[in-house]
Amino acid sequence: MKPVNTSVSNNATRNELANRLFFRLYQCANMLHKTGTRAVEDLGLTTQQWAVLGALSRPDVADGMSVGDLARYLLVSRQNLSGLISRMERDGHLSSDQDGRDKRSRLITMTASGHDVWNNKAIPRINTYYEQALADFSVSDMTHTLHYMLKMLDNMKRVDEEGPAGDAG
C-alpha cells in the first residue's frame, strides 16, 4: 500500500477551502453592492456613499476627515474617492474645505443635509437591511464572523504592504 503524503493532501484541502472561501467573499461583496444599494437607492445613495456617510458620522471625526484619511479608512484609492466625494458634494451631502492644519489637504465633512439623510432616512433602512441579511445569525455567529473577517483583513493589509510572495525575486 502506497503511503499518503498528508502534507500534500492537507495543502490541497487548504487550497480548495481557500478558493471556496474567497469566491464566497467575492459573491457576498457583489450582493452587498446590489442589495445594499437597493435598500437606499431611492434616497439617492449607493453602498459606496453609505460607507462615506457612515465613516464621516463617527463622533471622533465630527470635524471632518482629509481625503487621504478617508481613503485609508475605507481602503479605497484617493482617485475613486475623489469622484464619489464630488458627486456627494453636488448632491449636497458633503462639503469640502481647505484643511486649516495642512493647506495642501481638503477636509471633508457632512452637511446638514448629509446628516439628515444619514440619521433620519438611511439608518432606519440600513438597520432593516442588516436584519434581513443577518436573519438566523445569533449574536455569537456575528461575533465570530466579525472576528474572522478582521483577522483576514489584517492578513490582506499585510499582503498589501509587503506585496505578494510571487513578486519577490
Secondary structure as UniProt FT lines:
FT   HELIX           6..31
FT   HELIX           32..36
FT   HELIX           37..40
FT   HELIX           41..43
FT   HELIX           47..56
FT   HELIX           59..61
FT   TURN            62..63
FT   STRAND          65..66
FT   HELIX           67..74
FT   HELIX           78..90
FT   TURN            91..92
FT   STRAND          94..98
FT   TURN            103..104
FT   STRAND          106..110
FT   HELIX           112..116
FT   HELIX           117..122
FT   HELIX           123..133
FT   TURN            134..136
FT   HELIX           139..162
FT   HELIX           165..167
//
